[in-house]
Amino acid sequence: MQNSTRLFIGVDVGGTKVAAGLVDAFGNITDQIRVPMVASDAAAGLAAVKSAIDSVRDTANSRQSPIGGIGVCAPGPLDPHTGVILNPPNVPGWRNFPLADEISQAYSLPVRMDNDGNAAALAEALWGAGRGYKNVFYATIGTGIGTGIIFDRHIYHGHTGAAAEGGHVTIDYRGPRCPCGKFGCIEVLASGAAIARRAAEKIAAGHASSIRDLTGGGAVTAEIVGRAFAAGDLLAKEVLQQTAMFLSVWLGNIVDLLEPDLMIIGGGASPLIQPFFDEIGKELSDWSVNPRAGEIPLVAAHYGPDAGIAGAAALCQVRDDQ
């Protein structure tokens, strides 16, 4: 049984920053901090993580609030079972690095670790938009696309721990090459970066749009496309409708494979897609053999930029329940 007075430390490790926060048993983030991620070598990276943990731990100690554990979202690829970072591109020196053990030894607390998509999915299932549902599919749409699968309140990791790489499901084998090396992944077609690229290509081809003026001579971004769409720009609308169609095809495959109780969309680019949720829901029946695909709710995530902190803390709470 959970002790509702305990707090958990959630740590979100990124390529440029480390965010850490105190999270209670109901998923509320009571305090948080962000520090720069110094990735020059393994020791510097670990020191940045410990600096963020120290700050929020001191806050908990000053309030005499017990800490039940530390959860970490870390750069992949990683092994969620052993807490070992395998070979992250953004943190030199962390190859086969036992991050969970290093943190556990430093603080004498249980440490759980997973990738950000899995952890955010768990937080949404426990406390957020997926609360009350048993089986949840979560997607975070930002620069790339990450996903998480929750079965009966637990993350589905697969045989080796590498399951739920849903962003790299191909929906068009003749499509552009994804940075992962495959062709036509949903990430290379519907991520924030893909939205920006498609808009820029159309503008370069001579299509009229207010997007060019909004850039001020700089690069096209997904955020600018969203601003243009809100102002009624037709090219921005076309780009986002095409993105919604790609997502409909992809989510139709997800429904046929998993038939979750609920599908949740989060991430920095998700506000651009939310106006098309109803449209995607109606299209699902055309892209799924499941005749009841349209009955599966598609909803916005509860957690925004703090999804990593909440998700990391959720890793500890579920393990503590077992």
N, C-alpha and C positions, 0 to 999 in steps of 0.2 A: 504494500500500500504506500502511495506517495505521501511524503511529508510536505504539506502545502506551505510550510514556513521556509523551506529550503530554497535557495537560489542556485541556478546553474550558470556557469560561464560559457557563453557561446562565442567562438572565435572564427572569423571569416578571413582567411588568408588569400590575398590577391597578389597580382604581379607588382602592384605599386603601393598597396596599402594593406594594413592589418586592422580589421575592426573587431572589437570585443565588447561584449555587453553582459549585464546581469539579467537573467530571465527567470521569472517565477513559474510556479507549477501550472499556471493558467495561460502561459505564452506571452505574458506582458514583459516587454523590455523596460526595465526600470532605470538603467543607466547604461551609457555606452561611450566608447572613445575610438578614435581612429589615429593610427600612427603610420608614418612612412614605412614601407617594406624595403629594407636594405638587402638586396639579393646578391651582393658581391661574392659571398661564399656561404657555406653551410652555417658557420658560427654566427655570422652577421644576420642571416635570415632567422635563425632561432632566437637571437637576442631581440629582434624586432617583435616576434611573437610573444616572448616573455614580458617585454615592456608593456604591451597592451594588456596582457593578463594581470600583471602586477597592479596596474592602475585600477581595474575594476575589482580585483580582489581586495585591495586596500579600502575601497568604498564599502564593500560588504562587511569587512572586518570592523570598520568604524561604526557600523550599525549593529554589530554583533549578529549578523545574519549568517547562518551556516551555509556552506557551499557543498552541494551534493556531487559535483563532478564538473568536468570540463569537456565540452564538445568542440570539435574542430572541423570546419570545411577547409580543405586544403587543395592546392593545385594538383590535378591529376596528370598522368595516370598514377593511381595509388591502389593499395590493397586495404579495403575497409576492415578486413578480418584481423590483420596484423598491425594496422596503423603505420605501414611503411610507405613513404613516398617513393615511387619507382623511378620516374625520369621526367620531371616537369620541365617544360621549355622555358619558363619564366623565372625559375629559381636555381641558378647554377650551384652545383655542389650538393644538391639534395637528392642525388641519384641513390636509390636504395637507402634512403635516410629514415631511420626509425623515429619519426616525429612524435608519435603518440607516446612511446616509451620515454623519450627525452622530457616531454612535458610532465608525464606522470611521476618520474623520478624527481623533478624539480619541485613539484607541489604536493606530492604524496596524496594524490586524488585520482580516482578512476578517470580515464580519458577515452573518448570514442571519436572516431574520425570517419569522414566520408566525403564524397564530392558534393559540390554545391547544389546540383540538381536533385540528387537523392535527399539531401538534408532539407532543402526548401519544400520538397514534396511532403516530407514527413511533418514539418511544421504546419503546413496547410491542412493536412489530414487530421492532425491532433487538435489544432486551435483555430484554424483559419477557415477558408471557404469550403473545405472538405469535411469540417466537423460534422459528425453524425453519419457519415458515409463509410462503408467498409472498404471498398476498393476504389482507388483514386489514381487517375493519370494526370501528371502535372508537366507543363512545359513552360520554360522561361525563354522569352524571346528578347534578345538583346543584340550585341554585336554578333553573337552566334545563337544557336538554339540548343538548350540542354533540357533533359527530361528526367522524370523520376516516376517509378511505379510503386504504389503502395497496395499491398494485399493484407487485409485484416490488420491494419495499423502497423504493419512492418514493411520495411523497404525490401523490394525484390532485387537481389544482387546477381542472380544467376550462378552458374557453375564456378566461375573464377572470380566473381566480384565485379565484372565489367559489363553487366547487363544495363539496359535502359539508356543506351546511346541513341535515343530516338532522333536526335538532330541529324544523324548520319544514315537515316533510312532514305534510300533512293526512290524518288517518285518519277524521275525522267532520266533514263540511262543515256539519252542523247543531250542532256542538259550540261551546263557549265561544270568544270571540275571544281570540286570543293577542296579547301586546304587539307582535308584529311586524305585526299588522293582519289576518292570516288567521284563519280559523275552524278549530277542531278540530285544531290542530297537536299532535303528540305531546308537545311541551314543555308545552303548557297542560293536558295530560291526565295526564302521568306524571312530571313533574319533582318535586323536593322541595317546591317551592311548591304544586304541584297536590295533592300528597298531603296537605299541611297544610290546604289550603283545603277539600278534600272532607271531611276528618275534622271540621273546624270546622262545616261546613254540616250534617252529620248530627247533631252534638251540639246545635246550635241548633234543629234540628227535633225535639229531645226524645229522641233515642236515648241509652240508658244506656251509659256508658263510664267507665273509670278515667282517661281522657285529661284530663277536666276537672280532676280533683284534681291530676294531674301538672303542669298548667300553673301552679298556684299563683295563679290569677287572671290570669295573663298570656295571651299569644297561643299558639295551637296551632302547633307546629312539626313538621316531618317527624321530627326527632330524638325528640320526645316520642311521636309515633305509633309509632316503632320500639321505644321502651322499653315502651310499653303492649303491643305485640304480643309482645315477649319474655316479658312477664308473663302472657300468655294472654288478653288483652283481645279480645273477639269483634268489636267494631266496628273496632279497628285491623286485625285480620286481614281483615275484609271490604274495608276501604279498600286494603290492600296487594294482595289478590287481584285486585281490580278493576284496580289499576295494572299488575299482571302480565299481565292480559288485554289491556290497551291495548298493552303492549310486545310481546305475542305477535303482535297484528295488524300492528303496525309492522314488527317484525323479519321477519315473513312476506313483507312487501313488499320489504324489503331483500334477502332471499334470492332472490326472483324477479328483482330488478333486477341484483344483483351476484354472487350465489352465491359468497360469499367462502369461503376455507378455514377461517376462524375468526372468531367474533364475541366482542368483549371489552367488558365493562361496567366502567367506573370512575366516579370522582366521589364527592362527599361523601355522596350518598344511596344509593350502590350497595349498602352493607351491608343496607339494608332490602329490596332486591330479590333478593339472593343466595339466601335460603331458597326462592325460587320458580323458580330456574333450571331445575330438572328439569321443573317444571310447564310453564314456557314452552317448553322443548325438545319436550315432548310435544304441545303445542298448535300448534307451527309447521306441522306437516303439514296442519292444518285451515285455515291462513291463507296457504298457499303452493300454487301449482300444481306446484311441484317435489316429486315423490314422495319425494325423498331429503333433504328439508329438515331432518328430524330428525337427520341424520347430521352436521350442521355443529356443532362444539362451541361452546357458550356458556360463557365463563369469566370469572372476576373479574380485574381489572387487577392488575398487579404493583406499579405505582407508585401511592401514595396522594396525600397533600397535596403531594408534591414532583414530581408529574408534569410541571408546567410547567418546572421547572428541567431535569429530564432531557430533556424534549422539545425545549427550546430548544437544548440542547447537541447533541442528535441531528441537528438541522438542519445543523450544521457538519460532522459526521462523514460524513453521506451525500454531501453536496456535495463533500467532500474526496476521497471514494472515486471520484467520477466522472471 
